[in-house]
Structure formats: C-alpha cells, structure tokens
Amino acid sequence: MGDKVAGIKQKGGFRACTFVFVLSALENMGFIANGISMVLYFKNEMHFDIAGASNTLTNFFGSTFLLCLVGGFISDTYLSRFATCLVFGTLEVLALVMLTIQAYSKSLHPPDCGKSSCLKGAIAAYFYGSLYLYSLGCGGNRGTLPALGAGQFDENDPKGAKALASYFNFYLFATTLAAMIGVTAIVFVFIDQGWWLGFLISSVATLIGLIALAIGKPFYRIQQPGESPLVRVAQVLVVAIKNRKLSLPDNPEELYEINKIERVGTEERIPHTNQFRCLDKAAIVPKDSTAAAPWRVCTVTQVEEVKILARMMPILASTIIMNTCLAQLQTLSVTQGAYMDPRLGSIKVPTPSIPVLPLLFMAILIPIYEFLFVPFARKITGHPAGITQLQRVGVGLVLSVISMTIAGFVEVKRRNAFNQSPPKQISLFWLSFQYCIFGIADMFTFVGLLEFFYKEAPAGMRTLATSFTFLSLSFGNFLSSAFVEIINAVTKRITPSRQGWLHGKDINKNNANLFYWFLAIVSVLNFVLYLYSAIWYKYKQEKYSDAKTTTTSVLDAKEEKIDPDYGEAKQNVPASSDDDRI
C-alpha cells in the first residue's frame, strides 16, 4: 500500500499542469488572433457591413462560450476531463482546417453585393458550418481544460489550497503570453501574408497542443465522471414542486439525509442552510414511503447542491455586462484603428495587434500579483489567494467602467481629427489606454470567476460550474449583438439625422463614443447589483472573522478521492475520516 500511495503522490501538481498550460497556450494563441482579426476577414473577404461583421463575430464568441457548458456537462457525466479535451480539441483542429481551405480558395468567397451580408447557398453553408464547428470544438475544450488542471491539486490540504490559487494565475499567465504571440506574429501573417496561412498556423499550433496534452496522461490525476449533475438538480426541483403544499419540520434534522455508513463511497454531506427554504421540501420524507427513492425524496446534501448553484446565479448575471463591454472593445476598436496612424517610429503596427499592449502589461503584472501582492495580502487576510474571489471580480468590474468611459473620449478625439479638412489620423496607440485598463480588469475578473466557480461548486459539478465563467462571456457577446441592434433601432428614430449610432460601414459618420458611454452607465448600474449579490453570497468553504480570514472545510467535504490502483480521481467519493484519506 505504501508503494501505491507513493505512486499517487507523484501524480498531479504543477508538473501535470505543465501539459495543460501547453495546450491552453497554443490553442489560445490562435483563438485570440482569430478573434481580433476575423471582424476584418468578415468585412473584407466575406463582404459583411460593419454591423454584420461585428454581430457575426460576437455571435461566434457567444456560441463558443455557451458551448463550454457542453464540455463541462460531458466531462462531469460521461467522459473524463482528459478525454473530453481530446475529443473537442480534435473537432477544433478540423474546423480550423476547413476555415483555412475557405480562406485559400477564392471560389468559396462571396461576391461583393453591397448588402449587410453577401453569403448565399453552398458558400454560406460552408462558412457557417466551419465557423460553428470551430465554436463547438473550442467551447468544449475551454469548458473542460481549466478544471482538468485544477483537479491536479488537493484543496483540502493547506499547500494544495495555495497551489490551486496560484494555478489559476499561472493558467492566465500562460494564455496571456501565447496571446501576445497571436496578436503580433499571427495577426501579421493574416494582414501581410494571407488569411489562409494564419488559419493554418492556428491549426498546427492547436494540434501540437493536443499531442502535448496526450503525452502528459501518465502524470494526471484523472477525474472519472459521476452521476449527471442536471439529473440531480432536476430531482430536487421536481420533488420540491410535488411537496409544495407540505409543511417543513421545525427541526432541519428531520429532513432526509443518508448516514455516514450509507454514504461512504457514494456521496458527500453538505450541512443544511436556511436560504431557499422552499427547496427543503424536496427532503421531506414521505409518510407513505418505506424506502427512499430518487424522484420521491432527496437528501439534504442534494438540496444544498442546488442551493449552491442558485447562490451563484446572481454573481454570474452581474458579470455579463462587463463581457458585453469586452465584446464591443474587440470589434469597434479594430474598426477605429483602421482610420488611425499605425506607425510606431519606422514600424507599422497592424490594427488588430493593438491588444499586445494590455497583454504585455498583464504579463508583467500577473507575476507581480502572484509573487508580491498575494503573499503580502495573505499575511493580512489569511486567505490562500490573498483576497477573496469576489473581491477580485469587484475590482475588475470597477476598472471596466473606467475603460468604457475613456474609450468614449478617445473616439471623440479620433473622429474629430479624421473629419477635419484635410483629415488627420491620431496615433493608433491612443487605443492602448482603454485596452490596458480593460486588460487589468479582465485579469482580476476572469481568474476570480474561474477560482470562485471551481471552489464553490459541489465536486460532482465542478467542470460544469467552472464553465459558468465562459457562460458569462457567452451572454455578454449575445447581449452585445442585441445592444447594437436595439441602439441602432432606437437612435434611428430619435436622432435628428435619423441615423443609428452605429449605422452603415463608415465609423467616422457614427456615434460610437455615445455607445461606449452608454455601456459605461449600464456598467455602473450593474456594479451596484454585483455589490448586493456579493454581500448576500455565503461562501461554501470559507468563513471570516472580524480580524482575519481563515479557510475551513465543510463538514465531511467531498474530495475527488484517488484510486490507489490507478491514480484516478472518482467524483462523489468522500473521505469519511482522516484514516480514509490518501
């Protein structure tokens, strides 16, 4: 047994995460380069107008991040996280190859028709088929990969808890460095050498990342799928509705819960809480029942799992507006940059490469945050991550408001200069102000959400819950498209010119600055909602005193227990005592 335990301890940790970092970096390198450039590809090669190109891109992003839920659900229910990454990664490579073929073959390009979209027939089918296959592959991969890496650490161990907090920072650092290469080297290839070559490079990079992930299999703690999280949620909702007319017992201990012996090897126990008491009716034991049945009565633990998800929803909802702002920044800024001076001395910088500035700033700031700020804050708060996840998210939301406000003023300066006679082009690097501030905001919010959803979720739902981070991105992109359409429709009726703020193909005749300020105002209102939600939220695994934050484990907290024969983690397996833990 001692040899087996020693073998298990060699699995997981940052060595295993190295392979996860490789795939996340190489895949993100192409995804970011494609994402910030494709609005030009849609406009110049596929002949969309500004609104059409912007909405096509934001719908693509929205679908990609929405499909992260598919990857999370499959890896929690049917396949391991490792296998899920390989399946969806393969689909992603196939889609990139299809995009490469269309970009290369002029016969697959539509003629310019002067309309908002010129795609028809087989060309349209091929375009949308390859684009949304890319969305499916990329989404499923992204929804699973962060949890695969996080699963290499035991958060119930103090060292593991600190390592887990660091993991999410290093995950962002790896993707940031790769994104810097993407927005410089690959974007240069897109603009200077051809779209097909840029897509081909992205295909090869993702394929290499998949091979690296497969090579690392001997080092992974592989989490095996368990009972469907959606079924467990559905059972609670259905039984609670059936029992809606029953009265709750005065003592919560009278609610149904399996005992310690019954739950060994099957499920954890989460203590009862007083929020969402209506759901407790699912745990009322039927008087006419001699044996518990899943669709007749649910355990308190199962009910609490649903409560945890319910408590997460306001946090998720209050981050959507920030991602709407991000979607607009990625599309409008590229269009603005086409009318700005791209020269930095003797170097001509492609407009889509402007995000390299905030990425560079983030690449410098993340190590400073991890190695200086976190240890300093940890001494004060006692929290493994220095500050709580929701505090990180709050900082990001405030910075996003500042970024949108600045973006509006920069657009006024750019448009006024260009509309002079003769036209003047201000430097492209004016865009760096809004980009840099939003880059810092994204660093705080993205990592904060990833860690929040992973740590707070029930262990059997962790991959699905982690993908909620990308669900926020998805809704943000879809809302961005809706905002563009709604704002254009409304402002077309009320403005003296009878033109929408973002009408037509010429941004110099638009009022993009007003749209930025509209987003800033909405973001302020959203931050008020977030503050209320964050104050109301009760952490699952952490409690706070007046002087110091301490980390505690929930009673009989669920572990992803390692099988001593295979080094595989099994979901829904508790450690019933210290002697049972490996």
N, C-alpha and C positions, 0 to 999 in steps of 0.2 A: 504493500500500500504506500509505503514511503517513497518508492521509486515513481509510482504513478502520480503522487502529489507533486513531486519534484518536476515531473514532466509537464504537469498542468501549469505550474508557475512559470515555465518557460514560454508559455503561450500568452498572447495578448500584450498589452503595454505599448509603448511608443515604437518598438521595433515592428510590431504588426501594423501599426498605424502608418508606418512609412509607405507601405504599398497603397494604402488608402489615399495618402497625400499625393502620390504619383498620379493615380487615376484622376482624382479631383482637380489637380493642377492642369494636366494635359487636356482633359475634357473641357475645363473652364476656359482655357486659353482660346480654343476655337469658338466656344459658345459666346463669350464676350465679344470677340472680334466680329463674329457674325451678327450678333445682336445690335451692335452700334453702327454697323455698316449696311445692314440689309435695307434700311429705310432708303438709302441711295440706290441700292440694287433694285428695289421695287419701283422707285421713281424713274430711274434712267433706263433700266433694262426691261422691266415689266410694264412700264408706262402707266403707273398709278399717278394720280394727283397728290398734293401734299396730305390732305385729309385721308385719302385712301391708303397711301403708303404708311402713314402714321398709325391708322387703325389696323391695318394688316399686321404690322409689327407688334402692336400692343396686344392684339388678339392671339398672335402666336405665343408671345410671352405668357399671356393669361392662360392659354391652354396648356402650355408646358408646365407651369407651376401648379395648375389644377390637377394634372395627371400625376403629380408627385404623390397624391393620395392613393393612386392605383398601386404604385410601387410599395408604398408603406403598408397598404392593406394586404397585398400578396405576400410580403415578407413576414408579416405577423401571423398569417393564416395558412399559407400553402407551401412556400419555399423559404429557405434560409435567406438572410440578408445577402450573403455572399452570392448565392445562386441567382437571386433577383437582380443584383447588379450586373452579372454576366449576361443575363437574358436581355435586359433593357439596353445595356451597352452595345450589344450586337445589333439591335434594331437602330440605334443611333448611328452607328457606322454605316449601315445600309442606307439610311436616309441621306446622310452626307454624300455618299457616292452618287445617289440619284440627283441631288442638288448640283453636284459637280458636272454631271452629264448635261443637265438642262442649261447651266451657265455656259458650257462649252459649245453646245450645238445651237446655232442661230435659228435653225428650223423650229426649235422649241421656244423661241421668243415671239411674243405677240407683236403685230404692227402697231404703231402709234395711232390711236384713233381720236385723241383729243378729249376723251371722256374720263370719268373718275377711275374706271377700270377697263382695260382693253383685253382681258383674258376671256377666251371662249373655248368651248369644246374640249378636245383632247389636250390642248396646251394647258387649259385651266385645270383639268383633272390631274395631269401630271404635276403641275405646280403645287396645288393644294395637297395632293397625295404625298409628295415628298416632304413638303413643309410640315405637315401634321404627323407624319411618321417620325420625323426628327423631333417633333414636340413630344410624342409618346415615349420614344427611347430616352430622350434627355430627361423628361419629367420623372419616369420611373426610376432612372438611375440616381437622380438628385434626391428623390424622396427616400432613398434607402442608404446611400453611401455615408452620410453623416452618422447615422445610427450604427452602421457597421463598425465604424471607428470608435464611437463612444462605448460600444459594447465590449471593448478590449480592456476596460477598467472596472474595478470593483469599487463603486462609490460608497459602500458601507465601511470600507477601510479608509482611515483619515488620509493616507498617502494617495489612495485611489481617488478620493474626492478632489484633492488638489490637482492631481494629474488630469482628471476629467475636465475641470475648469480650464486648464491650460490647453487641453486637446482642442477645444473649440476655437481658442485664439490661434493656435498653430494651423488649424484647418483653414481659417480665414486668411492667414498669412500665406499659405501655400497657393491658394486660389488667387490671391492678390498679385503675387509675383508672376504667376502664369498669365494673369490678365494683362499685366504690363507688357509682356511679350506679345500677347494677342493684339492689343490696341496699337502697337508700334509696328512690329515685323509683319504680322499677318494683314493688318489693315494696309500697310504699304504695298503688299502683294496684291490685295484687292484693287487698289486705286491705280497702281502703276503697271502691274503685270497681267491682271485679268481676274475676274471673279472666280472662274473655274479653278484656277491654281490655288486661290485662298481656301476654297471649299475642300480641295484635295488635301491640302496641308492639315486642315482640321480633321479630316477623315483619318489620316495616317496617325496623327497625334493621339486621337481617341483610341484607335486600335492598339497602339503601343501601351497606353494606359491600362487597357483591358488585359493585355498579356501580363503586365506587371502585377495587376490585382490577382490574377490566377496563380502566378508564381508564389505569391505570399500565402497561399492557403495553409501550408503546414504550420504557420505561425499564429493563425487566427483562433480566437475563441468563437466558435460558430454557433450562433443562436438558432435553435430549432423552432419552427413555427408551433403555435399552440391553438387554442380554441379561438374561433373567429370573434374579434372584438365587436363587430357590428351585431352579431347574434346576441352576445351578452348584453349589449345596450338595448337591443330590441326586446329582449326578455323582460328587462326592468320596466320599460315603457308600457309594454302590453299588460303585464301583471298589475302595475300601478293603476292603469286605467280600469282594469277589471275590478280592482279593490277600492275604487274611488269613494264608494259610499260607506266603507268600513271606517271605524274609529281607530286611531292609533293608540296603542297602550301608553300609559303614563310613564312606564319604565322602558327605555330603549332596549334593555337587556332581554325583554320578552320577544323582541324581533328575532327572526330566524337567522341562525349562524351555525355553521358546522364547527365541531370542536377540533381541538388540536390534533387528536389522533386521526380523525377523518380527513383532515386537510393535508396531512403530510404527503408530499409528493404530488399534490393536486393544485392547491391554490393558497394564496396568502390570506392574511386577515388585516383589514384596514379598519381602524376604530370608527365608531359612529360619530357623525357630526350633525349639528342642528340646522344647517342650511338645507333648503329644498326639502322640507319635511314631507311634502306631498309624495315624493319618490319613496319614502319609507314604507308606504303602503304596499309596495311590492314585496316587502319582507314580513308581512303579516302572515302567520301560519294559518292555513285554512282549518276550520274546526272539523270539517268532514273528511280530512285527509289523514291517512295512516302513514304515508310515506311522501317525502318531498319530491316534487317533480319540477324540472327547469321552467316550464311555462305556467306553473301554478304558484310557486313561491320562489323568491330569490334570496340569496344570502345578503346580510348587511354589507359585506365586502363588495359584492357585485353592485349593490345600490350605490355605495360610496365611489366606485369607479365611474359611474355615470355622473355623480355629483362633481367629481374632479373635472371631467370633460365640460360640464356645464359652467363651472367656475372659470375655465379657460376661455370660453367664448367671448366675453366682453374684452378681454385682453387682445384676442385675435382681431376682433372687429375694430378696435381702436388703433390698430397699426395699418389698416388698409389704406387710409388717406395718404400716409407717408409713401407707400409704394405707388400710389397714383401719381404723386409728385415725381418720383423716380422715373416712372414710365414717360412722363412728359419731358423730363430733363434729357432722357436718352434720345428722344425723337426731335423735339423742337431745337435743341442746341446744335444738333448736326445740321439742320436746315439753316439756322442762323449763321453757323460757321462758314457756309458756302458763300456768304456775302461779306466775309471779313478777311483781313490781311493775314495769310497763313505763314508769313516769313518770320523766322527767329534768326536774325543775322543773315547768314548765307543759306540757312536750312529752310526748306519749305515743308511745313508740317501738314500732313493730311488732316482735314477737319475731324474725321472720326477718331483721330489719335489724341485729341484733347484730354480724354479721361485719364491719360497716363499721368497727368499731374496729380490728381487726387489719389491715384493708385500708388504713386511714388511716396506721397505724403503718408498714406496708410501703411506702406511697407516699412517706413521709418517709425511710425507711431505705435504699431502693434507690438514690436519688441520692447519699446519703452513702457508701454502699458503693462505688458506681461512681466517684465523683469524689474521694473522700478515701482510703478503705481500699485500693482496687485500686492506685492509683499508689504509695502508701506500701509496700504488700506487694510490688509489682513491683520496687522498688528493692532489696529484701532478697532476694527469691527469683529474680528474673529471669524469672519466669513471666508470659506475656502477660496472664493473668487474675488475677494476684496470688497466688492459691493454686490448687492443682490441683482438678480437678472432683471427684475422690473425697474430698478434704478437705472441700469444701463439703457433699457429701452426708452425710459423717460428722457434721458439726455439726448438720445438720437432724435426723438420727436421734436424737442425744442430747436435743435440745430436745423432740422428740415424746414421749419418755419422761416428761420433766418435765410436759408439758401433760396427759398422761393421769392422772398422779398428782394434780395439782391438781384436775382435773375430778372425781375421786372425792370429794375433800374438799368441794368446792363443792356437790356433790349431797347429801352428808350434811347440810350446813348448811341447804340449801333444803328437803329433805324433813322434817327435824326441825321446822323453823319452820312448815311448812304443816300438819303433823299435830298441832300444838298445838290446844288448845281455848280461845279461838277460833283459827282458822287465821291464820297470819301469812305475808305474802309478802315475801321479801327482794328487794332490787333486782335487776332484770334484768342490771345491769352487773357482777354477780359473775361472769357467764359470760365477761366480757371477758378475765379472766386466762388461762383455758385457750385462748381464741381467739387472743389476741395472741401467746402463746408458740408456738402451733402455726402461726400465720401466718408468723412468722420462720423456723420450721423448714421450712415449705413454700417460702419464698423461697430458702433455701440448697439444698434438695434438688432442687426442680423444675428450676431453672436449671442446677444441676450435672449432672443427668442428661441434660438436653437437649444441653448442650455436649459431655458425655462421649460419648454415643452418636453424635452427628454427627461429631465429630473423629476418633473411633477407628474408625469403620466404613470398610470399603472404599468407594471413591467410587461404585461402581455399586449400592451397597446403602444409601446414606446416608438416603434418605427412610424406607425401611423400618426401618432401625436407629433413627432418631430417634423413630419411633412406638413403640419399645420403652418409652419413658418413660410413654406412656399405657397400654401393656400392663401395667405395674406398677400403675397406677391401676385398671385393669380387674380384675386378680386381687385387688387389695385390696378392691374393692367386693363381688366374689363371695364372697371369704373372710369378709367382714363378715356377709353374709347367712347363710353356713354357721355362723359362730360363734354368731349369735343363736339359730339352731335347735338347735345342739348344746348350748349352755349352758343353754337352756331345758329341753331333754330331760334333761340330766344333773342339773341342780339340782332339777328336779321330783321326782326320786327320792331325793335325799339331804338336802334341807332339811326341817326339822320341819313347816313349813306345807304341804309337798307342792305348792308353787307355784314355778314357774321364776323366775329373777331378773328376767325381762322379760315376764311374762305379762300378758294382758288389755290393757285400754285405759287404766287408771289408773296412771300412773307413780309416784304417791305411795304405792302399795302394793307397789312393786317394789324391787329392789336394784340399781339402775343403777350405784351407786357401786362395788359389787363387780365389776361388769362392766368399768368403767373401770380398776380396779386390776389385773384380770386382763390387760387389754390392755397395761398398763404393764410387768407382769412378762414377758409374751411379748416386748415390745419390747426389754427388756434382753437377753434371750437372743438375739434377732435381731441386736442390735448386736455381740455377740461374733462371730456368723457374718460380719457385714459386715467387721469388723476383719480377720479372717483372709482374707477374699476380697480386700479392698483391698490388703493387704500382698502377697498372692500375685500380683496382677494386674501385668502388664508393659505399660506404655504403648507404643502403636504409634509415636507421633511425638515423644515426649519422653524425654529421658534426664537423669538427675540426678547431680550430683557432690556431694561432702560439703559444699561451701560454698555452692553456688549452683545453681539450676535453669536449664537452657538449653533452648531449643526447637530441635529438629533435624528435618529432613525425612528420611523413609525413602528408601533408595536408589531412585532413579527413581520417586518418589512420584507417584501418579496425580493429575492435575489434571482439572477439568472445563473442557476447553480451549474457547476461544471461537472460533466460526467467523467469520472476518473479513468474510464477506459478509452474515451475518445477525445477528451478535451473539448467537448461541445457543451454549449450553454443551453439549458432547457427552460423555456418560459413556463410561468405558472408553478415554479418549484420554490418553496420557502426553505429557509434554514430554521428548523424548529428549535434548535438550541445551539449553543456555541460548539458543542461537540459535533454537530452535524455539518458545520461549515468547513469548506475546504479552502 
